Amino acid sequence: MRHFDREDEWEEVEADDLEAQLSLVAIVGIEDPVRPEVPAAIAKCQRAGITVRMVTGDNLTTAVSIARKCGILPPAPGSTHADGSVAVPINEHTRNQLHPDDSSATGDISEYDAADDDDDDDDDNNSARASPQSRLLRRAQGHLHQHAGTFGQYNTFESASHQPDNGPPVCIEGPEFRRRVLDASGNIIQAEFDRIWPHLRVMARSSPQDKYTLVSGLLGSRLNTNPEVVAVTGDGTNDSPALKRADVGFAMGISGTTVAKDASDIILMDDNFNSIVKAVMWGRNVYDSIAKFIQFQLTVNLVAIITATLSAIIIEKSALTAIQLLWVNLLMDSLASLALATEPPSEDLLKRQPYGRNKALISRIMLRNILFHSLYQLGVMFTLIFVGDKILDIPNGRDNSDDHAPPTQHFTIVFNVFVLSQILNQINARHIHNEHNPFKHCFNNWLFLVILAGELAMQVIIVEFGGRAFSVTPLTGMQWGFCIVLALFVLPVGALISWIPVGILPKRLSIGRKPPTKDAEGSQWRKLWFRSTKRVQTQLRVVHALQDNLYRHRHRVSETYKALRRASSLRRDSGLHQQYQQQ
C-alpha cells in the first residue's frame, strides 16, 4: 500500500514509479482445510494394517504439510500430538534403537538427491553456479530438512530387509520417482521399485502416469509372502488407467468425471475418505460372514453324515431319518445362513491385519473349531444312541428296526439334542478369530436373536406335534430339560476349544491356500470380450436413442395430422351451420 496526500496525486506519478514506496499491510493465504473426519479415518486404516499413500500434484512442502494434518506422516518436531505429547525428531540414537540391525538406516539423504554418493558430490560442486531458482529451492530444502524431524531424514533404500516398517517414511517427487524406477524404455525396474515402496508415503509433483506406475509396481512386487492388494482413489479422466489397473478403484461421485466412474469399481457418493473405511469394514464383514457360515455348515454336515452312516451300519437303522435330515438341512442352510450373514460390522474388524491374497479360505482356526466341535458332538450323539436309554430309563429305540413301528422317545431325544446343539452352536460359529467369549457382540444383532428364537420355537413344535411325519414323539418336561442342558454344554466347550493351540495342526491342512495363477491368454480373451460387449452396448444405446427420436417424430407427426383433421372438421361443420342458417 502507498499513501498519497492528495486524492489526485497518484495521477501525477509515472507508471514506472507506482510500485515504489509501498508498505506491506498483510499477506493473505488460501487454505483448503482437511475435513475433520479424515485424520480419524486414516488412523483407523493404519490400525487395520492399511498403508495410506498420498499422490498429489502439489509441491513437496504443501504435500508434507497436508500429509501431517491427515496423519499420513507423524507431526513435525515441537508440535503437539492429540494426546498432548510433544513430537520430537528421530535422532541418530533413536534410529539405532528402532533399527539396531539395519546399518544402512543411518544413511541421511534428502529425497531430492540420488542414493549414490557420486550424485551428492556433483550437487555440492555445482551449487556455486546454480541458478537463483535452484538456490532458492535448495534453501527451502534445507529449511525442510532442518525442521521436518522424521521426514528430514530419508532411508537410502540400501537396507537388506525390505519390510514396510523398516526405516523412516519417505516423501519423494514425481520426477525423482520416475528417474529411480523407470528405465529408458519406460518400463518399471522392479528391483529398484521394491527398495522404495515399503517406505513411500507421499509423492508430490506427480503426474497421472506416476500413479499408474505406483499401482503397477505394487501389484508386481513379490517382497511379501502375500502380494499387496491395492486400492486407488481418483476423480479425473487421467486417473482412469490407475483406477482400472488397481484391485479396487474408488471414484468420486460428486467431483468425479464419467470416465473415472466407468473405470472404477466403487463410487463414493459423498467424496469422503471416511466412506472408504466403511467400505473396508463392510468388506471384511462380508468375508467373515462367509467364513462363519462355512465353519458352521461343515460342522453340521460332518456330524450329521457320520451319525447317520455309522448308526445305519452298526444298528442297521439310521438315528436320523430322511425327514429329520431335511429339516436340519433347511434349518442349517437357510435360517443359519441368514442369521450369520446379518452380523453388523463392528470397529473390531479394523483392529486386525487384512487378509492376504493367498490366505486359505478355511484357516487352521476354523479347522480346529470344526474338528473339535464335531468330535464333541459325535461323542454326545453316540453316547445317547447306545446308552441314552439306560441313562434316562426309557425304552430302547435301537431294536425297533421296523419302518412302520411308532417313533420312540429314545431317538426323539437323539434328534432333539442334535438340533438344539446346532442351534446353540451358531453362537460359537460367530467367532472365527480365536475369540474366547462366545457372547461378544451377540446381543447387538437383534435379527440373529430373533432367528435363534424362531428356530427353537419351530423345533419345539416339530417335537411336540410332528408325530409320525417327523418320526418323533412328545417329550416330558424332565426330558426337555435334559436335552436343553446337554445342548447348552456346546457353549463352554466352544470356549475351551478356543484355548487349544492352533499350532498342533499343520499349515498344509488349510484349505484354499494355493495362490491364484494368472492366465495371460485367458485374461487377454476376457479383455477382448468385455471390450466387444462394451461396444455392443454402446451401439445398442445409439440404436435405442435413434428409435426414441423416430418414435417422438412419428408421435409429433401423428398429433399434427390429428390436429389438422380436427381443424378441417371444425371448418366443415362451421360451413354447414352457416348454410343451414341461410336456408
C-alpha positions as CSV (number, residue, x, y, z in Angstrom):
1,M,0.0,0.0,0.0
2,R,1.2,3.6,-0.7
3,H,-0.2,6.8,0.9
4,F,-0.8,10.0,-1.2
5,D,-1.5,13.4,0.3
6,R,-4.0,14.4,-2.4
7,E,-6.7,12.3,-4.0
8,D,-5.4,13.0,-7.5
9,E,-1.7,12.9,-6.7
10,W,-1.4,9.3,-7.9
11,E,-2.3,10.5,-11.4
12,E,0.9,12.6,-11.5
13,V,3.1,9.7,-10.7
14,E,4.8,8.0,-13.6
15,A,3.7,4.4,-14.3
16,D,7.2,3.0,-13.5
17,D,7.1,4.7,-10.0
18,L,3.7,3.4,-9.0
19,E,5.1,0.3,-7.3
20,A,7.7,2.2,-5.3
21,Q,7.5,3.3,-1.6
22,L,4.9,0.6,-0.8
23,S,4.1,-0.6,2.7
24,L,3.2,-4.3,3.4
25,V,-0.2,-4.4,5.0
26,A,-0.9,-8.1,5.1
27,I,-0.2,-11.4,3.5
28,V,-3.3,-13.5,2.6
29,G,-3.2,-17.2,2.0
30,I,-6.0,-19.5,0.9
31,E,-6.1,-23.0,2.5
32,D,-8.2,-25.9,1.6
33,P,-8.7,-27.4,5.1
34,V,-8.7,-31.1,5.7
35,R,-12.0,-32.5,6.6
36,P,-12.4,-33.1,10.3
37,E,-13.1,-36.8,9.9
38,V,-10.2,-37.6,7.7
39,P,-7.4,-37.9,10.3
40,A,-9.5,-40.3,12.4
41,A,-10.3,-42.3,9.2
42,I,-6.7,-42.6,8.3
43,A,-5.8,-43.6,11.8
44,K,-8.4,-46.4,11.5
45,C,-6.8,-47.5,8.3
46,Q,-3.4,-47.6,9.8
47,R,-4.6,-49.7,12.8
48,A,-6.3,-52.0,10.3
49,G,-2.9,-52.7,8.6
50,I,-3.7,-50.5,5.6
51,T,-0.9,-48.2,4.4
52,V,-2.2,-44.9,3.1
53,R,-0.1,-43.1,0.5
54,M,-0.7,-39.7,-0.9
55,V,-0.1,-39.0,-4.6
56,T,-0.6,-35.3,-5.4
57,G,0.4,-32.7,-8.0
58,D,1.2,-30.1,-5.3
59,N,4.8,-29.2,-4.4
60,L,6.6,-31.2,-1.7
61,T,6.2,-28.7,1.1
62,T,2.5,-28.4,0.7
63,A,2.2,-32.2,0.3
64,V,4.1,-32.8,3.5
65,S,2.0,-30.3,5.4
66,I,-1.2,-31.9,4.3
67,A,0.1,-35.4,5.0
68,R,0.9,-34.4,8.5
69,K,-2.5,-32.9,9.1
70,C,-4.1,-36.0,7.8
71,G,-2.0,-38.3,9.8
72,I,-0.2,-40.0,6.9
73,L,3.1,-38.6,8.3
74,P,3.8,-38.0,12.0
75,P,3.6,-34.4,13.3
76,A,6.6,-32.1,12.9
77,P,9.0,-31.9,15.9
78,G,7.8,-29.5,18.5
79,S,4.2,-29.8,17.6
80,T,1.6,-31.3,19.9
81,H,0.0,-34.8,19.4
82,A,-3.7,-35.4,20.0
83,D,-2.8,-36.8,23.4
84,G,-0.9,-33.7,24.5
85,S,2.6,-35.2,24.0
86,V,5.2,-33.2,22.0
87,A,6.6,-34.7,18.8
88,V,10.4,-34.9,18.7
89,P,12.7,-35.7,15.7
90,I,14.3,-39.1,15.3
91,N,17.9,-38.6,16.1
92,E,20.8,-41.0,15.5
93,H,20.4,-42.7,18.9
94,T,16.7,-43.2,18.5
95,R,17.1,-44.6,14.9
96,N,19.7,-47.1,16.2
97,Q,17.3,-48.2,18.9
98,L,14.5,-48.6,16.4
99,H,16.7,-50.4,13.8
100,P,19.7,-51.8,15.6
101,D,20.3,-54.4,12.9
102,D,19.9,-52.0,10.0
103,S,23.3,-50.5,9.4
104,S,22.1,-48.5,6.5
105,A,19.2,-46.9,8.4
106,T,21.7,-44.2,9.5
107,G,22.1,-43.1,5.9
108,D,20.8,-39.5,5.8
109,I,19.8,-38.1,2.4
110,S,17.1,-35.9,1.0
111,E,14.6,-37.3,-1.4
112,Y,15.7,-34.7,-3.9
113,D,19.2,-36.3,-4.1
114,A,20.2,-39.6,-5.5
115,A,21.1,-42.5,-3.3
116,D,24.6,-42.7,-4.8
117,D,27.4,-40.7,-3.2
118,D,28.6,-39.5,-6.6
119,D,25.4,-37.6,-7.2
120,D,25.7,-35.9,-3.9
121,D,29.3,-34.8,-4.7
122,D,28.2,-33.4,-8.1
123,D,25.4,-31.4,-6.4
124,D,27.9,-29.9,-4.0
125,N,30.3,-29.0,-6.8
126,N,27.6,-27.4,-8.9
127,S,25.9,-25.4,-6.1
128,A,28.1,-22.3,-6.7
129,R,27.0,-21.9,-10.3
130,A,23.4,-22.8,-9.7
131,S,20.6,-20.5,-10.9
132,P,18.7,-18.2,-8.4
133,Q,15.7,-20.5,-8.6
134,S,17.9,-23.5,-7.8
135,R,19.5,-21.7,-4.8
136,L,16.0,-20.8,-3.6
137,L,14.9,-24.4,-3.9
138,R,17.9,-25.6,-2.1
139,R,17.3,-23.1,0.8
140,A,13.7,-24.4,1.0
141,Q,15.0,-28.0,1.0
142,G,17.5,-27.1,3.8
143,H,14.8,-25.5,5.8
144,L,12.5,-28.5,5.3
145,H,15.4,-30.8,6.2
146,Q,16.1,-28.9,9.4
147,H,12.5,-28.7,10.7
148,A,11.0,-31.8,9.2
149,G,12.1,-34.1,12.0
150,T,11.4,-37.6,10.9
151,F,10.9,-36.6,7.3
152,G,14.2,-34.6,7.1
153,Q,16.0,-38.0,7.2
154,Y,15.3,-40.5,4.5
155,N,16.3,-44.0,4.0
156,T,18.9,-44.8,1.4
157,F,16.9,-47.8,0.3
158,E,20.0,-50.0,0.6
159,S,18.6,-51.9,3.5
160,A,18.9,-55.7,3.4
161,S,15.4,-56.0,4.8
162,H,12.5,-54.6,2.8
163,Q,9.7,-54.9,5.3
164,P,7.4,-51.8,5.3
165,D,8.2,-50.9,8.9
166,N,12.0,-51.0,8.4
167,G,13.2,-47.4,8.2
168,P,11.6,-43.9,8.3
169,P,8.9,-42.9,5.9
170,V,9.8,-41.3,2.6
171,C,8.5,-38.3,0.6
172,I,9.5,-38.1,-3.0
173,E,8.8,-36.0,-6.1
174,G,7.4,-37.4,-9.3
175,P,10.4,-36.6,-11.5
176,E,12.8,-38.3,-8.9
177,F,10.4,-41.3,-8.6
178,R,10.4,-41.7,-12.4
179,R,14.2,-41.4,-12.6
180,R,14.6,-44.1,-10.0
181,V,12.1,-46.8,-11.0
182,L,11.8,-46.4,-14.8
183,D,14.3,-47.4,-17.4
184,A,14.9,-45.7,-20.7
185,S,12.0,-47.5,-22.3
186,G,9.6,-46.5,-19.6
187,N,9.4,-50.0,-18.0
188,I,9.4,-50.5,-14.2
189,I,12.7,-51.5,-12.7
190,Q,11.1,-53.8,-10.1
191,A,14.2,-54.3,-8.0
192,E,14.6,-50.5,-7.5
193,F,10.9,-50.1,-7.0
194,D,10.9,-52.7,-4.3
195,R,13.6,-50.6,-2.5
196,I,11.3,-47.6,-2.4
197,W,7.7,-48.6,-2.0
198,P,7.8,-50.1,1.6
199,H,8.9,-46.6,2.9
200,L,7.0,-44.4,0.4
201,R,4.2,-42.3,2.0
202,V,4.0,-39.1,-0.1
203,M,4.6,-38.4,-3.7
204,A,4.5,-34.8,-4.8
205,R,4.6,-33.1,-8.2
206,S,3.3,-36.3,-9.7
207,S,1.7,-37.0,-13.0
208,P,-1.2,-39.4,-13.6
209,Q,1.3,-41.8,-15.1
210,D,3.2,-41.8,-11.8
211,K,0.0,-43.1,-10.1
212,Y,-0.3,-45.8,-12.7
213,T,3.3,-46.8,-12.3
214,L,3.0,-46.9,-8.5
215,V,-0.1,-49.2,-8.8
216,S,1.6,-51.5,-11.3
217,G,4.8,-51.7,-9.3
218,L,2.8,-52.6,-6.1
219,L,0.9,-55.3,-7.9
220,G,4.0,-56.7,-9.4
221,S,6.0,-56.7,-6.2
222,R,6.9,-60.0,-4.5
223,L,8.7,-58.8,-1.4
224,N,6.0,-60.0,0.9
225,T,4.7,-63.6,1.1
226,N,1.2,-62.2,0.4
227,P,1.2,-59.8,-2.6
228,E,-0.2,-56.4,-2.0
229,V,-3.9,-55.6,-2.5
230,V,-4.0,-52.1,-4.0
231,A,-6.9,-49.6,-3.8
232,V,-6.8,-46.2,-5.6
233,T,-8.9,-43.1,-5.4
234,G,-9.3,-40.7,-8.3
235,D,-11.7,-38.2,-9.8
236,G,-10.2,-37.1,-13.1
237,T,-10.1,-38.7,-16.5
238,N,-6.4,-39.0,-16.2
239,D,-6.8,-41.2,-13.2
240,S,-8.9,-43.8,-15.1
241,P,-5.8,-46.0,-16.0
242,A,-4.8,-46.3,-12.4
243,L,-8.4,-46.9,-11.3
244,K,-8.7,-49.7,-13.8
245,R,-5.3,-51.2,-13.0
246,A,-5.9,-51.4,-9.2
247,D,-7.6,-54.2,-7.4
248,V,-10.2,-51.7,-6.2
249,G,-10.8,-48.4,-7.8
250,F,-12.7,-45.7,-5.8
251,A,-14.1,-42.8,-7.9
252,M,-15.6,-39.6,-6.6
253,G,-19.4,-39.5,-7.1
254,I,-19.6,-35.7,-6.9
255,S,-16.4,-34.3,-8.4
256,G,-15.5,-37.4,-10.4
257,T,-15.8,-37.5,-14.2
258,T,-17.8,-40.0,-16.1
259,V,-14.7,-41.7,-17.4
260,A,-13.3,-42.2,-13.9
261,K,-16.6,-43.6,-12.6
262,D,-16.8,-46.1,-15.5
263,A,-13.2,-47.2,-14.8
264,S,-13.8,-47.6,-11.0
265,D,-15.2,-50.5,-9.0
266,I,-16.8,-48.4,-6.2
267,I,-18.2,-44.8,-6.4
268,L,-18.1,-42.7,-3.3
269,M,-21.3,-40.8,-3.4
270,D,-20.2,-38.2,-0.8
271,D,-16.5,-37.9,-1.9
272,N,-15.5,-38.7,1.7
273,F,-12.4,-40.7,2.7
274,N,-14.4,-42.0,5.7
275,S,-16.6,-43.9,3.3
276,I,-13.5,-45.9,2.2
277,V,-13.1,-47.0,5.8
278,K,-16.7,-48.1,5.9
279,A,-16.2,-50.0,2.7
280,V,-13.2,-51.8,4.2
281,M,-15.2,-52.6,7.3
282,W,-18.2,-54.0,5.3
283,G,-15.9,-55.9,3.0
284,R,-14.2,-57.6,5.9
285,N,-17.6,-58.3,7.5
286,V,-18.9,-60.0,4.3
287,Y,-15.8,-62.2,4.1
288,D,-16.1,-63.1,7.8
289,S,-19.8,-63.9,7.3
290,I,-19.0,-66.3,4.6
291,A,-16.3,-67.9,6.7
292,K,-18.6,-68.2,9.7
293,F,-21.3,-69.9,7.6
294,I,-18.7,-72.4,6.1
295,Q,-17.4,-73.2,9.6
296,F,-20.9,-73.8,10.9
297,Q,-22.1,-75.7,7.8
298,L,-19.2,-78.1,7.8
299,T,-19.6,-78.9,11.5
300,V,-23.3,-79.7,11.0
301,N,-22.7,-81.8,7.9
302,L,-19.8,-83.7,9.4
303,V,-21.8,-84.7,12.5
304,A,-25.0,-85.5,10.6
305,I,-23.3,-87.6,7.9
306,I,-21.1,-89.6,10.4
307,T,-24.0,-90.1,12.8
308,A,-26.4,-91.3,10.1
309,T,-23.9,-93.5,8.3
310,L,-22.3,-95.2,11.4
311,S,-25.7,-95.7,13.1
312,A,-27.1,-97.3,9.9
313,I,-24.0,-99.7,9.7
314,I,-23.9,-100.6,13.4
315,I,-27.6,-100.9,14.4
316,E,-29.0,-101.2,10.9
317,K,-31.1,-98.2,11.5
318,S,-30.3,-94.5,10.9
319,A,-30.5,-92.4,14.1
320,L,-31.7,-89.5,11.9
321,T,-34.5,-90.1,9.4
322,A,-34.7,-88.6,6.0
323,I,-37.4,-86.1,7.0
324,Q,-35.3,-85.0,10.1
325,L,-32.3,-84.5,7.9
326,L,-34.4,-82.4,5.5
327,W,-35.4,-80.2,8.5
328,V,-31.8,-80.0,9.6
329,N,-30.8,-79.0,6.1
330,L,-33.5,-76.3,5.9
331,L,-32.5,-75.1,9.4
332,M,-28.8,-75.0,8.8
333,D,-28.8,-73.8,5.2
334,S,-31.5,-71.1,5.1
335,L,-32.0,-69.8,8.6
336,A,-28.5,-70.2,9.8
337,S,-27.0,-68.5,6.8
338,L,-29.5,-65.6,7.2
339,A,-28.6,-65.4,10.9
340,L,-24.8,-65.4,10.4
341,A,-24.9,-63.2,7.3
342,T,-26.8,-60.4,9.1
343,E,-24.0,-59.8,11.6
344,P,-23.4,-56.0,11.6
345,P,-19.9,-54.8,11.2
346,S,-18.0,-53.5,14.3
347,E,-14.9,-51.5,14.9
348,D,-13.1,-54.7,16.0
349,L,-12.8,-55.6,12.3
350,L,-10.4,-52.6,11.9
351,K,-8.2,-53.7,14.7
352,R,-6.6,-56.7,12.9
353,Q,-4.4,-57.1,9.8
354,P,-6.0,-57.6,6.4
355,Y,-6.2,-60.9,4.7
356,G,-3.6,-61.6,2.1
357,R,-4.3,-62.8,-1.4
358,N,-3.1,-66.3,-0.6
359,K,-5.0,-66.7,2.6
360,A,-6.7,-70.0,3.0
361,L,-10.5,-69.8,2.8
362,I,-10.7,-72.3,5.7
363,S,-8.0,-71.3,8.2
364,R,-6.4,-73.5,10.8
365,I,-8.5,-71.8,13.5
366,M,-11.6,-72.8,11.6
367,L,-10.4,-76.3,11.1
368,R,-9.6,-76.6,14.8
369,N,-13.1,-75.4,15.6
370,I,-14.7,-77.8,13.1
371,L,-12.8,-80.8,14.2
372,F,-13.1,-80.5,17.9
373,H,-16.8,-79.4,17.9
374,S,-17.5,-82.3,15.6
375,L,-15.7,-84.7,17.9
376,Y,-17.6,-83.4,21.0
377,Q,-21.0,-83.6,19.3
378,L,-20.3,-87.1,17.8
379,G,-19.3,-88.2,21.3
380,V,-22.6,-86.9,22.7
381,M,-24.7,-88.4,19.8
382,F,-23.2,-91.9,20.0
383,T,-23.5,-91.8,23.8
384,L,-27.2,-91.1,23.6
385,I,-27.7,-93.7,20.8
386,F,-26.1,-96.6,22.7
387,V,-26.5,-95.7,26.4
388,G,-29.1,-92.9,26.4
389,D,-32.0,-95.2,27.1
390,K,-30.2,-96.5,30.2
391,I,-29.4,-93.0,31.4
392,L,-33.0,-91.8,31.1
393,D,-34.6,-95.1,31.9
394,I,-36.7,-95.2,28.7
395,P,-37.4,-97.9,26.2
396,N,-34.6,-98.9,23.8
397,G,-35.1,-97.5,20.3
398,R,-32.2,-99.4,18.7
399,D,-34.1,-102.7,18.5
400,N,-37.1,-101.0,16.9
401,S,-35.9,-101.5,13.3
402,D,-39.4,-101.8,11.7
403,D,-40.1,-98.9,9.4
404,H,-43.8,-98.9,10.4
405,A,-43.1,-99.0,14.1
406,P,-44.2,-96.0,16.2
407,P,-41.4,-93.4,17.0
408,T,-39.6,-93.8,20.3
409,Q,-38.7,-91.2,22.9
410,H,-35.1,-92.6,22.7
411,F,-34.4,-91.5,19.2
412,T,-36.6,-88.4,19.6
413,I,-34.2,-87.3,22.3
414,V,-31.2,-88.0,20.0
415,F,-32.8,-85.9,17.2
416,N,-33.7,-83.1,19.7
417,V,-30.3,-82.9,21.3
418,F,-28.7,-82.8,17.8
419,V,-30.8,-79.9,16.6
420,L,-30.6,-77.9,19.8
421,S,-26.8,-78.3,19.8
422,Q,-26.6,-77.0,16.2
423,I,-28.9,-74.0,17.1
424,L,-26.7,-73.1,20.0
425,N,-23.5,-73.8,18.1
426,Q,-24.4,-70.8,15.8
427,I,-23.3,-68.6,18.7
428,N,-19.9,-70.3,18.6
429,A,-19.7,-70.1,14.8
430,R,-19.9,-66.3,15.0
431,H,-16.2,-66.2,16.0
432,I,-13.5,-67.3,13.6
433,H,-10.6,-65.3,15.1
434,N,-9.9,-67.2,18.3
435,E,-12.2,-65.1,20.5
436,H,-12.8,-66.7,23.9
437,N,-16.1,-65.0,24.7
438,P,-18.9,-66.6,22.6
439,F,-21.4,-63.9,23.6
440,K,-19.3,-60.9,22.5
441,H,-21.5,-58.6,20.4
442,C,-24.1,-61.3,20.4
443,F,-26.9,-59.1,21.7
444,N,-26.1,-56.3,19.2
445,N,-27.7,-58.3,16.4
446,W,-31.4,-58.4,17.1
447,L,-32.1,-60.3,13.9
448,F,-29.7,-63.1,14.9
449,L,-31.6,-63.4,18.2
450,V,-35.0,-63.4,16.5
451,I,-33.9,-66.2,14.1
452,L,-32.4,-68.2,17.0
453,A,-35.7,-67.9,19.0
454,G,-37.7,-68.8,15.8
455,E,-35.6,-71.9,15.3
456,L,-36.1,-73.0,18.9
457,A,-39.8,-72.4,18.6
458,M,-40.1,-74.5,15.4
459,Q,-38.1,-77.3,17.0
460,V,-40.5,-77.4,19.9
461,I,-43.5,-77.5,17.6
462,I,-41.9,-80.3,15.5
463,V,-41.1,-82.5,18.5
464,E,-44.4,-82.0,20.2
465,F,-46.7,-82.1,17.2
466,G,-44.6,-83.6,14.4
467,G,-45.6,-87.2,15.1
468,R,-45.1,-89.8,12.5
469,A,-44.3,-87.2,9.8
470,F,-41.0,-86.4,11.6
471,S,-40.7,-89.7,13.4
472,V,-40.9,-88.1,16.8
473,T,-43.0,-88.4,19.9
474,P,-43.7,-85.8,22.6
475,L,-41.2,-85.5,25.5
476,T,-41.8,-84.9,29.1
477,G,-40.6,-81.8,31.0
478,M,-37.7,-83.6,32.5
479,Q,-36.6,-85.0,29.1
480,W,-36.8,-81.5,27.6
481,G,-34.6,-80.2,30.5
482,F,-32.1,-83.0,29.9
483,C,-31.9,-82.1,26.2
484,I,-31.5,-78.3,26.8
485,V,-28.8,-78.8,29.5
486,L,-26.9,-81.2,27.3
487,A,-27.1,-78.8,24.3
488,L,-26.0,-75.9,26.4
489,F,-22.7,-77.6,27.1
490,V,-21.8,-76.6,23.5
491,L,-21.1,-73.1,24.6
492,P,-18.5,-73.8,27.4
493,V,-16.9,-76.5,25.2
494,G,-16.6,-73.9,22.4
495,A,-14.8,-71.5,24.9
496,L,-12.4,-74.3,25.9
497,I,-11.7,-75.2,22.3
498,S,-10.7,-71.6,21.6
499,W,-7.8,-72.1,24.0
500,I,-6.4,-75.1,22.1
501,P,-3.2,-74.0,20.3
502,V,-3.6,-73.8,16.6
503,G,0.0,-74.9,16.1
504,I,-1.0,-78.5,16.6
505,L,-2.5,-78.5,13.1
506,P,0.0,-78.4,10.2
507,K,-0.3,-75.5,7.8
508,R,-0.9,-77.9,4.9
509,L,-4.4,-78.6,6.4
510,S,-5.5,-75.1,5.4
511,I,-7.9,-75.3,2.5
512,G,-7.7,-72.7,-0.3
513,R,-4.1,-71.5,0.3
514,K,-2.9,-72.1,-3.2
515,P,-2.2,-68.8,-4.9
516,P,-4.2,-68.0,-7.9
517,T,-2.4,-68.5,-11.2
518,K,-2.6,-65.8,-13.8
519,D,-3.7,-66.9,-17.2
520,A,-2.3,-64.3,-19.6
521,E,-4.2,-65.7,-22.6
522,G,-7.4,-66.0,-20.7
523,S,-7.0,-62.5,-19.3
524,Q,-6.5,-61.2,-22.9
525,W,-9.6,-63.0,-24.0
526,R,-11.6,-61.6,-21.1
527,K,-10.4,-58.1,-22.1
528,L,-11.4,-58.6,-25.7
529,W,-14.8,-60.0,-24.5
530,F,-15.5,-57.0,-22.2
531,R,-14.4,-54.6,-24.9
532,S,-16.6,-56.2,-27.5
533,T,-19.5,-56.3,-25.1
534,K,-19.0,-52.6,-24.3
535,R,-19.0,-51.7,-28.0
536,V,-22.2,-53.7,-28.5
537,Q,-23.8,-51.9,-25.5
538,T,-22.8,-48.5,-26.9
539,Q,-24.2,-49.4,-30.3
540,L,-27.5,-50.6,-28.7
541,R,-27.7,-47.3,-26.8
542,V,-27.3,-45.4,-30.1
543,V,-29.9,-47.5,-31.8
544,H,-32.3,-47.0,-28.9
545,A,-31.7,-43.3,-29.0
546,L,-32.5,-43.2,-32.7
547,Q,-35.6,-45.3,-32.1
548,D,-36.7,-42.9,-29.4
549,N,-36.2,-39.9,-31.7
550,L,-38.0,-41.6,-34.5
551,Y,-40.9,-42.5,-32.2
552,R,-41.1,-39.0,-30.9
553,H,-41.0,-37.7,-34.5
554,R,-43.8,-40.1,-35.5
555,H,-45.8,-39.1,-32.5
556,R,-45.4,-35.4,-33.3
557,V,-46.5,-36.0,-37.0
558,S,-49.4,-38.1,-35.8
559,E,-50.5,-35.4,-33.4
560,T,-50.1,-32.7,-36.1
561,Y,-52.2,-34.8,-38.5
562,K,-54.9,-35.3,-35.9
563,A,-54.9,-31.5,-35.2
564,L,-55.3,-30.7,-38.9
565,R,-58.1,-33.2,-39.2
566,R,-59.9,-31.7,-36.2
567,A,-59.4,-28.2,-37.7
568,S,-60.7,-29.3,-41.1
569,S,-63.7,-31.0,-39.4
570,L,-64.5,-27.8,-37.5
571,R,-64.3,-25.7,-40.6
572,R,-66.6,-28.1,-42.4
573,D,-69.1,-28.1,-39.6
574,S,-69.0,-24.3,-39.4
575,G,-69.7,-24.1,-43.2
576,L,-72.6,-26.4,-42.9
577,H,-74.0,-24.5,-40.0
578,Q,-73.8,-21.2,-42.0
579,Q,-75.6,-22.8,-44.9
580,Y,-78.4,-24.1,-42.6
581,Q,-78.8,-20.6,-41.2
582,Q,-79.0,-19.0,-44.7
583,Q,-81.7,-21.5,-45.7
